Amino acid sequence: MPNGDGRLFPGSYAQVHFRRKRSSSPVVCSGECPAVSRGGPRAAVVGADGKIHLKPVTIGRDYGTEVEILGGLDPNESIVLNPSDSLEEGQAVNVVKATTHS
């Protein structure tokens, strides 16, 4: 950073915020959605074949109850929101739509 007038002292600290435009909005899902394993974070999605597919994902911001998924998922995929540790690649599943209570 240019410091021609000497206002910044060596060893000083500053808090900086960068603004940048995103080309697309990230996928945001429940904090339980990505599972972290030895292979890195993965999300379980249900493919058109009705089977589980574990996809590597890139996690962005963690909001506590929700996390940003910056890469690895398509917003139109069916994501398993709270996957069990026992889910395996290629496992057949029955999809049940969530119901809302009024």
PyRosetta script that sets phi, psi and omega in degrees:
from pyrosetta import init, pose_from_sequence

init()
pose = pose_from_sequence("MPNGDGRLFPGSYAQVHFRRKRSSSPVVCSGECPAVSRGGPRAAVVGADGKIHLKPVTIGRDYGTEVEILGGLDPNESIVLNPSDSLEEGQAVNVVKATTHS")
pose.set_psi(1, 129.0)
pose.set_omega(1, 178.2)
pose.set_phi(2, -60.6)
pose.set_psi(2, 139.7)
pose.set_omega(2, -178.1)
pose.set_phi(3, -139.9)
pose.set_psi(3, 49.2)
pose.set_omega(3, -174.8)
pose.set_phi(4, -59.2)
pose.set_psi(4, -33.5)
pose.set_omega(4, -178.4)
pose.set_phi(5, -90.9)
pose.set_psi(5, 0.1)
pose.set_omega(5, 175.7)
pose.set_phi(6, 70.9)
pose.set_psi(6, 20.9)
pose.set_omega(6, -179.4)
pose.set_phi(7, -74.5)
pose.set_psi(7, -23.3)
pose.set_omega(7, 178.1)
pose.set_phi(8, -96.8)
pose.set_psi(8, 126.4)
pose.set_omega(8, -178.2)
pose.set_phi(9, -94.4)
pose.set_psi(9, 144.7)
pose.set_omega(9, 176.8)
pose.set_phi(10, -57.4)
pose.set_psi(10, 136.1)
pose.set_omega(10, 179.1)
pose.set_phi(11, 83.9)
pose.set_psi(11, -0.9)
pose.set_omega(11, 178.8)
pose.set_phi(12, -73.1)
pose.set_psi(12, 157.5)
pose.set_omega(12, 178.3)
pose.set_phi(13, -113.3)
pose.set_psi(13, 150.3)
pose.set_omega(13, 177.4)
pose.set_phi(14, -145.6)
pose.set_psi(14, 153.0)
pose.set_omega(14, 174.1)
pose.set_phi(15, -106.4)
pose.set_psi(15, 128.0)
pose.set_omega(15, -174.3)
pose.set_phi(16, -124.9)
pose.set_psi(16, 140.0)
pose.set_omega(16, 175.3)
pose.set_phi(17, -120.0)
pose.set_psi(17, 129.0)
pose.set_omega(17, 178.4)
pose.set_phi(18, -105.6)
pose.set_psi(18, 136.2)
pose.set_omega(18, 174.0)
pose.set_phi(19, -107.6)
pose.set_psi(19, 129.8)
pose.set_omega(19, 177.3)
pose.set_phi(20, -141.4)
pose.set_psi(20, 150.0)
pose.set_omega(20, 179.3)
pose.set_phi(21, -90.0)
pose.set_psi(21, 137.7)
pose.set_omega(21, 176.0)
pose.set_phi(22, -96.7)
pose.set_psi(22, 143.3)
pose.set_omega(22, 178.9)
pose.set_phi(23, -74.5)
pose.set_psi(23, -26.1)
pose.set_omega(23, 177.2)
pose.set_phi(24, -152.0)
pose.set_psi(24, 158.3)
pose.set_omega(24, 179.1)
pose.set_phi(25, -77.5)
pose.set_psi(25, 142.8)
pose.set_omega(25, 178.2)
pose.set_phi(26, -74.8)
pose.set_psi(26, 159.1)
pose.set_omega(26, 172.4)
pose.set_phi(27, -75.5)
pose.set_psi(27, 132.3)
pose.set_omega(27, 177.1)
pose.set_phi(28, -116.3)
pose.set_psi(28, 128.4)
pose.set_omega(28, 179.8)
pose.set_phi(29, -137.2)
pose.set_psi(29, 173.9)
pose.set_omega(29, 178.8)
pose.set_phi(30, -55.1)
pose.set_psi(30, 148.0)
pose.set_omega(30, 179.6)
pose.set_phi(31, -61.2)
pose.set_psi(31, -21.2)
pose.set_omega(31, 178.4)
pose.set_phi(32, -86.1)
pose.set_psi(32, -7.1)
pose.set_omega(32, -175.6)
pose.set_phi(33, -60.8)
pose.set_psi(33, -56.3)
pose.set_omega(33, 179.4)
pose.set_phi(34, -82.0)
pose.set_psi(34, 135.0)
pose.set_omega(34, 175.6)
pose.set_phi(35, -102.7)
pose.set_psi(35, 134.2)
pose.set_omega(35, -179.9)
pose.set_phi(36, -99.0)
pose.set_psi(36, 127.0)
pose.set_omega(36, 179.8)
pose.set_phi(37, -135.0)
pose.set_psi(37, -175.4)
pose.set_omega(37, 179.2)
pose.set_phi(38, -57.5)
pose.set_psi(38, -30.7)
pose.set_omega(38, -179.5)
pose.set_phi(39, -83.1)
pose.set_psi(39, 2.9)
pose.set_omega(39, -177.5)
pose.set_phi(40, 99.9)
pose.set_psi(40, -179.2)
pose.set_omega(40, -179.0)
pose.set_phi(41, -68.8)
pose.set_psi(41, 138.2)
pose.set_omega(41, 179.0)
pose.set_phi(42, -137.3)
pose.set_psi(42, 151.1)
pose.set_omega(42, 175.1)
pose.set_phi(43, -118.7)
pose.set_psi(43, 142.5)
pose.set_omega(43, 177.0)
pose.set_phi(44, -92.6)
pose.set_psi(44, 124.7)
pose.set_omega(44, 176.6)
pose.set_phi(45, -122.6)
pose.set_psi(45, 153.4)
pose.set_omega(45, 177.4)
pose.set_phi(46, -100.0)
pose.set_psi(46, 118.4)
pose.set_omega(46, -179.8)
pose.set_phi(47, -78.7)
pose.set_psi(47, 172.6)
pose.set_omega(47, 178.2)
pose.set_phi(48, -60.9)
pose.set_psi(48, -20.7)
pose.set_omega(48, 179.4)
pose.set_phi(49, -82.9)
pose.set_psi(49, 0.8)
pose.set_omega(49, 179.8)
pose.set_phi(50, 75.6)
pose.set_psi(50, 19.3)
pose.set_omega(50, -179.1)
pose.set_phi(51, -118.3)
pose.set_psi(51, 154.9)
pose.set_omega(51, 178.9)
pose.set_phi(52, -75.7)
pose.set_psi(52, 135.6)
pose.set_omega(52, 173.6)
pose.set_phi(53, -129.0)
pose.set_psi(53, 123.9)
pose.set_omega(53, 179.9)
pose.set_phi(54, -91.9)
pose.set_psi(54, 115.5)
pose.set_omega(54, -174.7)
pose.set_phi(55, -112.0)
pose.set_psi(55, 131.6)
pose.set_omega(55, 175.0)
pose.set_phi(56, -65.2)
pose.set_psi(56, 137.0)
pose.set_omega(56, -178.5)
pose.set_phi(57, -130.0)
pose.set_psi(57, 158.8)
pose.set_omega(57, 174.7)
pose.set_phi(58, -107.5)
pose.set_psi(58, 120.3)
pose.set_omega(58, -178.0)
pose.set_phi(59, -90.8)
pose.set_psi(59, 136.6)
pose.set_omega(59, 177.1)
pose.set_phi(60, -101.7)
pose.set_psi(60, -123.4)
pose.set_omega(60, -178.7)
pose.set_phi(61, -71.3)
pose.set_psi(61, 142.4)
pose.set_omega(61, 176.5)
pose.set_phi(62, -109.4)
pose.set_psi(62, 114.0)
pose.set_omega(62, -178.5)
pose.set_phi(63, -95.9)
pose.set_psi(63, 10.4)
pose.set_omega(63, -178.6)
pose.set_phi(64, 94.1)
pose.set_psi(64, -74.7)
pose.set_omega(64, -179.8)
pose.set_phi(65, -87.8)
pose.set_psi(65, -16.1)
pose.set_omega(65, 178.9)
pose.set_phi(66, -135.8)
pose.set_psi(66, 155.4)
pose.set_omega(66, 175.9)
pose.set_phi(67, -133.3)
pose.set_psi(67, 150.7)
pose.set_omega(67, 173.5)
pose.set_phi(68, -85.5)
pose.set_psi(68, 137.8)
pose.set_omega(68, 172.4)
pose.set_phi(69, -109.9)
pose.set_psi(69, 108.7)
pose.set_omega(69, -175.1)
pose.set_phi(70, -83.2)
pose.set_psi(70, -23.6)
pose.set_omega(70, -178.5)
pose.set_phi(71, -159.8)
pose.set_psi(71, 153.4)
pose.set_omega(71, 175.7)
pose.set_phi(72, 106.4)
pose.set_psi(72, -16.4)
pose.set_omega(72, -179.9)
pose.set_phi(73, -123.8)
pose.set_psi(73, 149.5)
pose.set_omega(73, 172.9)
pose.set_phi(74, -99.9)
pose.set_psi(74, 135.2)
pose.set_omega(74, -178.7)
pose.set_phi(75, -58.8)
pose.set_psi(75, -18.3)
pose.set_omega(75, -179.0)
pose.set_phi(76, -91.4)
pose.set_psi(76, -1.1)
pose.set_omega(76, -179.6)
pose.set_phi(77, -77.4)
pose.set_psi(77, 152.4)
pose.set_omega(77, 175.0)
pose.set_phi(78, -86.0)
pose.set_psi(78, 110.5)
pose.set_omega(78, -175.7)
pose.set_phi(79, -98.0)
pose.set_psi(79, 135.9)
pose.set_omega(79, 174.5)
pose.set_phi(80, -78.3)
pose.set_psi(80, 117.0)
pose.set_omega(80, -171.6)
pose.set_phi(81, -73.9)
pose.set_psi(81, -35.3)
pose.set_omega(81, -179.5)
pose.set_phi(82, -136.9)
pose.set_psi(82, 74.3)
pose.set_omega(82, -173.2)
pose.set_phi(83, -68.8)
pose.set_psi(83, 142.5)
pose.set_omega(83, 175.9)
pose.set_phi(84, -77.7)
pose.set_psi(84, 151.6)
pose.set_omega(84, 176.2)
pose.set_phi(85, -63.6)
pose.set_psi(85, -19.2)
pose.set_omega(85, -177.0)
pose.set_phi(86, -86.2)
pose.set_psi(86, -4.8)
pose.set_omega(86, 177.5)
pose.set_phi(87, -65.9)
pose.set_psi(87, 137.0)
pose.set_omega(87, -178.8)
pose.set_phi(88, -127.2)
pose.set_psi(88, 153.5)
pose.set_omega(88, 175.7)
pose.set_phi(89, -55.2)
pose.set_psi(89, 129.8)
pose.set_omega(89, 176.6)
pose.set_phi(90, 84.7)
pose.set_psi(90, -0.8)
pose.set_omega(90, -179.7)
pose.set_phi(91, -69.7)
pose.set_psi(91, 132.0)
pose.set_omega(91, 178.4)
pose.set_phi(92, -75.9)
pose.set_psi(92, 138.9)
pose.set_omega(92, -179.7)
pose.set_phi(93, -135.4)
pose.set_psi(93, 158.0)
pose.set_omega(93, 172.5)
pose.set_phi(94, -106.3)
pose.set_psi(94, 121.4)
pose.set_omega(94, -178.8)
pose.set_phi(95, -84.5)
pose.set_psi(95, 129.1)
pose.set_omega(95, 176.7)
pose.set_phi(96, -119.7)
pose.set_psi(96, 124.8)
pose.set_omega(96, 179.4)
pose.set_phi(97, -68.6)
pose.set_psi(97, 139.9)
pose.set_omega(97, 177.9)
pose.set_phi(98, -69.1)
pose.set_psi(98, 143.1)
pose.set_omega(98, 177.3)
pose.set_phi(99, -109.2)
pose.set_psi(99, 150.3)
pose.set_omega(99, 176.8)
pose.set_phi(100, -109.1)
pose.set_psi(100, 142.5)
pose.set_omega(100, 178.4)
pose.set_phi(101, -99.9)
pose.set_psi(101, 133.2)
pose.set_omega(101, 178.8)
pose.set_phi(102, -104.1)
pose.dump_pdb("model.pdb")
